[in-house]
Amino acid sequence: MYFKRHAAVLLSIALTFLLIARGVVPATSKIDSDFPNYFTAAKIVADGGDVERLYDNRWFDEQMHRYGTWTGIPGKFSPFPPPTALLLIPLTRLAPLDALRAMTAVNMVCLICSIVLLTRILSVSLADSTVLVLLSGFAVLNAIRLGQPYIPVSLSCILGYYAYLKGRPLLAGLCFGFFVPVKYFPVVLLIYFAFRREWRVVLGGACAILAVTLTSIGVLGWKIHGDFLSAILGNHLIGKIDMQDPFTASFQSFDSLFRRLFIFDATANPQPLFALPVLQTIAVIVTKASILSAGVVTMVKLARSGVAAATAPSIGVLGILTLLLAPATATYHFVLLWLPVGLLVGYFFHERTPVRAYLILGAYALIGFFPYRRAYAFEGRGGLTVLAYPRLFLLLAMFIACIYFIWNRAERNGTALGSADARLSEFPGRAIYK
């Protein structure tokens, strides 16, 4: 149990009411940003429109007016991969608001399934699992309110891990790979299992990716995929997204932070800390390489330690690392931390270090509910710009804490890192160690 029974029940009820009031009700009342981009793309495909022009922002915005999905915010399909246009095709016969309501229902079903599966994976109560999921705060609220597909993506990762625990590696890989052509995050799980030489998981993932990609090429044609690879993907990977300010602190990434600090722009960034563009490149490379190296070395250490449960904390570290390295993140991306944080918290409870588990859970909750708008007041004010990136630094602190906790135990107990393995079954959450 993460919390005492009554506290967990009360907290889960309070968070559920917040979810309904701030997520579900707005999503069923009006269309906000984000969802119209997904829905318009699906309508273009369903109506046999000129799919080769999906990345033509001006034309795409005109289609939003045509389909009644324009909300006053210019629309665009970029930087979505082409298969994204297929996501909402089943909803295209509905009016835009009805389609958003249907998507809200899908998100809620996926959220409930995620909670139930995490209950089984972590061997905690339903109330504890509900609290874990809903403590993601703005992540889950905005994912539902904006009609984002990240909750189904998170569920696919959780379902894949559950299948892996049940000895179904091919099914696990299929679950991990299904959304990779649309949202890249799950590919890191397949890379991890490739590192572990669990080839049946990798095979399942490759089959899913290939099936979705070939379907997309068959429906949309090759040209749009070629345009994505040649003109969209590269810019996306460095945080340069059409019609969005590359300096904006809303990205909460190292790419954006170091642009703010070291690149002068008379309009977008007139007050950098230093006008040294080369330093921006160096800072991004060094910072990301350091984070990646720390994560990889830690996962190698876990793999070589003899701990039967090394997969759980490794996936936890990998999930946090991936969001840290991302060139741009939004609040709703953090529903992808449901599984990684759950596995890390479970691991530290198993290690009989509950304080560490609660520190990770606390950082995760703070990321979920931090009042980010107040921090944005520091954006573009020289050195004070760093104060406009609380989510980035909270995530970094969580990552460093996890790395330190894992290595601290290894150093304290030497090669006995696996010594606790024999007593793991005494604690809640034993399912992740089977």
C-alpha positions in Angstrom: 0.0 0.0 0.0 1.3 3.5 -0.9 -1.1 5.1 1.6 -3.3 4.1 4.5 -6.5 2.6 3.2 -8.9 5.5 4.1 -6.4 8.1 3.0 -6.0 6.4 -0.4 -9.8 6.1 -0.9 -10.4 9.8 0.0 -7.6 11.0 -2.2 -8.8 8.9 -5.1 -12.3 10.3 -4.8 -11.1 13.9 -4.6 -8.8 13.4 -7.6 -11.7 11.7 -9.5 -14.0 14.7 -8.9 -11.2 17.0 -10.1 -10.8 14.9 -13.2 -14.5 15.1 -14.0 -14.7 18.8 -13.4 -11.5 19.9 -15.1 -11.2 17.3 -17.8 -14.3 15.4 -18.7 -16.9 18.2 -18.4 -14.9 20.7 -20.6 -14.2 18.0 -23.2 -17.9 17.3 -23.5 -18.9 20.9 -23.6 -16.7 22.6 -26.2 -13.8 22.0 -28.6 -10.5 23.4 -27.5 -7.1 23.2 -29.4 -5.3 20.1 -30.5 -8.3 17.8 -31.2 -9.3 19.7 -34.3 -5.9 18.9 -35.9 -6.4 15.2 -35.4 -10.0 15.3 -36.5 -9.5 17.4 -39.6 -6.7 15.2 -40.8 -9.0 12.1 -40.4 -11.8 13.9 -42.3 -9.5 14.7 -45.2 -8.6 11.1 -45.5 -12.1 9.8 -45.0 -13.5 12.2 -47.7 -10.8 11.3 -50.2 -9.1 14.7 -49.9 -5.7 15.7 -51.1 -3.7 13.9 -48.4 -0.4 15.0 -50.1 -1.1 18.5 -48.8 -1.5 17.6 -45.2 1.8 19.4 -44.3 0.7 22.6 -46.2 -0.3 24.6 -43.2 -2.3 27.3 -45.0 -4.3 24.7 -46.9 -4.9 22.6 -43.8 -6.2 25.6 -41.9 -8.7 26.2 -44.8 -9.9 22.6 -44.4 -10.5 23.2 -40.7 -12.8 26.1 -41.7 -14.5 23.8 -44.2 -15.2 21.1 -41.7 -16.2 23.4 -38.9 -13.3 22.5 -36.6 -11.6 25.9 -36.6 -11.5 27.3 -33.0 -9.8 30.6 -33.7 -6.3 29.0 -33.5 -4.5 28.3 -36.8 -4.5 24.6 -37.5 -1.7 22.4 -38.8 -0.9 18.7 -39.2 2.8 19.2 -38.7 4.8 17.7 -36.9 2.6 14.6 -36.7 3.8 11.5 -38.6 1.5 10.5 -41.5 -0.2 7.5 -39.7 -1.7 10.1 -37.2 -4.2 11.0 -39.9 -5.7 7.5 -39.6 -6.3 7.7 -35.8 -9.8 9.2 -35.8 -11.2 7.9 -39.0 -13.9 5.8 -37.1 -15.2 9.1 -35.7 -15.4 11.1 -38.9 -19.1 10.5 -39.4 -19.8 12.4 -36.2 -20.1 16.2 -35.8 -16.8 17.6 -34.3 -18.1 18.1 -30.8 -19.7 14.6 -30.8 -16.4 13.2 -32.1 -14.6 14.8 -29.2 -17.1 13.4 -26.8 -16.5 9.9 -28.3 -12.8 10.4 -27.9 -13.3 11.4 -24.3 -15.2 8.2 -23.7 -12.3 6.3 -25.3 -9.8 8.1 -23.1 -11.8 7.3 -20.0 -12.1 3.7 -20.8 -8.3 3.5 -21.4 -7.7 5.4 -18.2 -9.8 2.9 -16.2 -8.1 0.0 -17.9 -4.7 1.5 -17.1 -5.7 1.8 -13.4 -6.9 -1.9 -13.3 -3.7 -3.2 -15.0 -1.4 -1.2 -12.8 -3.3 -2.6 -9.8 -2.3 -6.1 -11.0 1.2 -5.2 -12.1 2.1 -3.4 -8.9 -0.1 -5.6 -6.5 -1.5 -2.5 -4.9 -5.1 -1.6 -4.1 -7.4 0.0 -6.7 -7.4 3.2 -4.7 -3.6 3.3 -4.7 -3.5 2.7 -8.4 -6.1 5.4 -9.0 -4.1 7.9 -6.9 -0.9 7.0 -8.8 -2.6 7.7 -12.2 -4.5 10.8 -11.2 -1.5 12.4 -9.4 -0.3 13.1 -12.9 -2.5 16.2 -12.6 -2.5 18.5 -15.6 -1.2 15.6 -17.7 -4.4 13.5 -17.5 -6.7 16.6 -17.3 -5.3 18.1 -20.5 -5.0 14.8 -22.3 -8.8 14.4 -21.8 -9.8 18.0 -22.3 -7.8 18.4 -25.5 -8.7 15.0 -26.9 -5.1 13.9 -27.1 -4.3 10.2 -27.8 -1.6 9.8 -25.2 -3.8 7.9 -22.7 -4.3 5.1 -25.2 -0.5 5.2 -25.9 0.2 4.9 -22.2 -2.3 2.0 -21.9 -0.5 0.2 -24.7 2.8 0.4 -22.8 1.1 -0.8 -19.6 -0.6 -3.6 -21.5 2.7 -4.6 -23.1 4.4 -4.8 -19.8 1.6 -6.8 -18.3 1.8 -9.3 -21.2 5.6 -9.4 -20.7 5.1 -10.4 -17.0 2.6 -13.1 -18.1 5.1 -14.7 -20.4 3.7 -13.4 -23.6 6.7 -11.6 -25.2 5.3 -11.5 -28.8 2.0 -9.9 -27.6 4.1 -7.5 -25.4 6.0 -6.4 -28.4 2.9 -5.9 -30.5 1.5 -3.7 -27.7 4.7 -1.7 -27.4 5.0 -1.2 -31.2 1.5 -0.4 -32.2 1.6 3.3 -31.5 5.3 3.9 -32.4 4.5 5.2 -36.0 2.2 7.8 -34.4 3.9 8.7 -31.1 7.6 7.7 -30.7 7.8 7.1 -27.0 7.2 3.3 -26.9 10.1 2.7 -29.3 12.5 3.1 -26.3 11.0 0.1 -24.7 11.7 -2.0 -27.8 15.3 -0.7 -27.8 15.6 -1.7 -24.2 14.4 -5.3 -24.9 16.7 -5.4 -27.9 19.5 -4.5 -25.5 18.4 -7.4 -23.3 18.3 -9.7 -26.4 14.7 -10.5 -25.8 14.1 -10.9 -29.5 10.5 -12.1 -29.4 9.5 -8.8 -27.8 11.4 -6.9 -30.5 9.9 -9.1 -33.2 6.4 -8.3 -32.0 7.2 -4.6 -31.9 8.7 -4.7 -35.4 5.7 -6.5 -36.8 3.3 -3.9 -35.3 5.3 -1.0 -36.6 5.6 -2.5 -40.0 1.9 -3.3 -40.2 0.8 0.3 -39.2 3.4 1.9 -41.5 2.5 -0.2 -44.5 -1.2 0.5 -43.9 -0.4 4.2 -43.7 1.5 4.1 -47.0 -1.2 2.1 -48.6 -3.9 4.6 -47.6 -2.0 7.9 -47.9 0.6 7.1 -50.5 4.4 7.4 -50.3 4.8 11.1 -51.1 3.4 12.4 -47.7 5.7 9.9 -45.9 8.7 11.1 -48.0 7.8 14.7 -47.1 7.7 13.8 -43.4 11.1 12.2 -43.5 12.8 14.9 -45.5 11.2 18.1 -44.1 9.4 17.5 -40.9 11.1 14.8 -38.7 14.5 16.4 -38.5 13.2 19.8 -37.4 10.9 18.1 -34.9 13.8 16.3 -33.3 15.5 19.6 -32.5 12.4 21.3 -31.3 11.7 23.5 -34.4 8.0 23.0 -35.0 6.0 24.9 -37.7 4.0 27.9 -36.4 5.4 27.5 -32.8 8.1 29.7 -31.2 11.3 27.6 -30.8 12.2 29.7 -27.8 9.0 29.1 -25.8 9.3 27.8 -22.3 6.1 25.9 -22.8 8.3 23.2 -24.5 10.1 22.7 -21.1 13.1 21.1 -22.8 16.9 21.7 -22.8 16.7 22.7 -26.5 14.3 25.5 -25.7 16.1 26.5 -22.5 19.5 26.9 -24.1 18.1 28.8 -27.0 16.6 31.2 -24.5 19.9 31.5 -22.7 22.4 31.7 -25.6 20.6 32.8 -28.9 19.7 36.4 -29.6 16.6 37.2 -31.6 15.5 40.8 -31.9 11.8 39.8 -31.8 11.5 36.4 -30.1 14.5 36.6 -27.6 15.9 40.1 -27.2 17.4 39.3 -23.7 19.5 36.1 -23.7 22.0 35.5 -20.9 24.8 35.5 -23.5 24.5 35.9 -27.3 26.6 32.8 -28.1 24.8 30.4 -30.5 27.7 27.9 -30.5 27.3 27.6 -26.7 23.7 26.6 -27.2 24.7 23.7 -29.4 27.5 22.6 -27.1 25.2 22.9 -24.0 22.5 20.8 -25.6 24.9 18.0 -26.7 26.8 17.9 -23.4 23.7 17.9 -21.3 21.8 15.3 -23.2 24.9 13.1 -23.6 25.5 13.2 -19.9 21.9 12.3 -19.1 21.9 9.5 -21.7 25.2 8.1 -20.4 24.0 8.2 -16.8 20.8 6.3 -17.7 22.5 3.7 -19.9 25.3 3.0 -17.4 22.7 2.6 -14.6 20.6 0.2 -16.7 23.8 -1.8 -17.5 24.6 -1.9 -13.8 21.2 -3.2 -13.0 21.3 -5.8 -15.8 24.7 -7.1 -14.5 23.8 -7.0 -10.8 21.9 -10.3 -10.8 18.7 -8.7 -9.7 15.8 -10.7 -11.2 13.7 -7.6 -11.1 16.1 -5.3 -12.9 13.6 -4.7 -15.8 11.2 -2.7 -13.5 13.6 0.0 -12.4 15.3 0.1 -15.8 12.0 0.9 -17.5 11.3 3.5 -14.9 14.6 5.2 -15.5 14.2 4.9 -19.2 10.7 6.5 -19.2 12.0 9.6 -17.3 15.2 9.8 -19.4 13.1 9.8 -22.6 11.0 12.8 -21.6 14.2 14.6 -20.4 15.8 14.2 -23.8 12.7 15.2 -25.8 13.1 18.4 -27.8 9.6 19.6 -26.7 7.1 18.3 -24.2 3.6 19.3 -23.1 1.8 18.5 -19.9 -0.2 15.7 -21.5 3.0 13.8 -22.5 3.4 13.0 -18.8 0.6 10.4 -18.7 3.4 8.3 -20.3 5.0 8.2 -16.8 2.2 6.1 -15.3 4.1 2.9 -15.8 7.7 4.1 -15.3 6.8 5.9 -12.0 4.7 3.0 -10.8 7.6 0.6 -11.4 10.1 2.9 -9.7 7.9 3.4 -6.6 7.3 -0.3 -6.4 11.0 -1.0 -6.7 11.9 1.3 -3.9 9.2 -0.1 -1.7 10.6 -3.5 -2.4 14.0 -2.4 -1.5 12.7 -1.4 1.9 13.4 2.3 1.2 9.9 3.8 1.5 11.3 7.4 1.9 12.8 7.1 -1.5 9.6 5.8 -3.0 7.6 8.7 -1.5 10.2 11.2 -2.8 9.8 10.0 -6.3 6.0 9.9 -5.9 6.1 13.5 -4.5 8.2 14.8 -7.4 5.8 13.2 -9.8 2.8 14.8 -8.1 4.5 18.2 -8.0 5.1 17.9 -11.8 1.4 17.1 -12.1 0.1 20.1 -10.2 2.8 22.8 -10.4 1.3 26.3 -11.3 3.3 26.6 -14.5 1.7 29.9 -15.6 3.3 31.7 -12.7 6.8 30.5 -13.7 6.4 31.7 -17.3 6.7 35.3 -16.0 10.5 34.7 -15.9 10.7 33.6 -19.5 13.1 35.7 -21.6 14.7 37.6 -18.7 18.3 36.6 -19.1 19.6 34.3 -16.4 16.2 34.3 -14.7 14.9 32.3 -17.6 15.9 29.1 -15.8 13.0 29.8 -13.4 10.6 29.4 -16.2 11.4 25.7 -16.6 10.1 24.1 -13.4 8.8 20.9 -15.1 12.1 20.3 -16.8 14.1 20.7 -13.5 11.6 18.7 -11.5 11.9 15.9 -14.0 15.7 16.2 -13.9 15.7 16.1 -10.1 13.6 12.9 -10.2 16.0 11.4 -12.7 19.1 12.2 -10.6 17.4 11.0 -7.5 16.6 7.6 -9.1 20.1 7.2 -10.4 21.6 8.2 -7.0 19.3 5.8 -5.1 20.1 2.9 -7.4 23.8 3.5 -7.3 23.8 4.3 -3.6 22.3 0.9 -2.8 24.8 -0.8 -5.1 27.7 0.9 -3.4 26.4 0.3 0.1 25.7 -3.4 -0.5 28.5 -4.1 -3.0 27.7 -7.1 -5.2 24.8 -7.9 -2.9 22.5 -5.8 -5.1 20.4 -8.9 -5.6 20.3 -9.9 -1.9 16.9 -8.3 -1.4 15.4 -10.4 -4.2 14.7 -13.3 -1.9 12.5 -11.2 0.3 10.6 -9.3 -2.3 7.6 -11.5 -2.1 7.0 -10.1 1.4 5.9 -6.7 0.0 3.1 -5.3 -2.0 4.0 -5.0 -5.7 5.6 -8.4 -6.0 3.9 -8.9 -9.4 6.5 -6.8 -11.1 9.2 -9.1 -10.0 7.8 -12.4 -11.3 
